[in-house]
């Protein structure tokens, strides 16, 4: 078995991070036909030839996966797909969260 381990930091609150992780899981399901389910803060995914989990930590996300023999031969492509999607999804969620959290300027008072 070949293993993948990817960790990224993020600036999301727990609810935002879980939504981003769910988006990541949908991407993995679409790309690799994976099934997944949540167990606490860990999203477990699996299919024939691969199993792993995405773990939400405080200000970080960590993906670990074990690839079977056939998928191990295409490990670099799988890793790149995960890197690209993690960067895109968690960066996008961080930007959206920052826009919502930004204080709004009050309009000047007339008078």
BABA-693842 format. One record per residue (C-alpha): residue in one letter; x, y, z. Coordinates in steps of 0.2 Angstrom, whole numbers, plus 5000, padded with zeros to 4 digits. Layout:
aXYZ/...
END
This chain:
x500050005000/x500550184996/x500150325008/x499650505005/x499750635019/x499350815016/x499050955029/x498451135026/x498151275039/x496651375037/x495751525045/x494051455046/x492851435061/x492351255064/x490651275054/x491551355039/x492851215040/x491651085040/x490751155025/x492351165016/x492750985020/x491050935014/x491451024997/x493150934997/x492250765000/x491050804985/x492550834974/x493350674979/x491750574976/x491550654959/x493350624954/x493650454962/x491950384965/x492250384984/x490950354997/x491150455013/x490350475030/x490750595045/x491350525062/x491550675073/x492750795065/x493450655054/x492750625037/x493050445032/x493150405013/x493350235004/x493150134988/x493949984981/x495850024981/x495850174993/x495350225010/x495750375021/x495050515031/x495050705031/x495250765049/x494750945054/x495851015067/x495951185075/x496451295061/x497151145050/x496451005039/x497350845037/x497050715023/x497750535025/x497450405012/x498050225009/x498050174990/x498049994984/x499249924972/x498349994956/x498050164962/x499850174969/x500450184951/x499550354949/x499850424966/x500750584960/x499150624950/x498050594964/x499050694976/x499050844964/x497250834963/x497050834982/x498250984983/x497451084970/x495651054977/x496151084995/x497051244990/x495551304980/x494151254992/x494951305008/x495651475001/x493951514994/x493051475010/x494351575020/x494051725008/x492151705009/x492251705028/x493351855029/x492151955018/x490751905030/x491751945046/x492352115039/x491652265049/x490452365039/x490752555038/x489252655044/x488652785032/x488952965038/x487553045047/x486653185039/x486453335048/
END
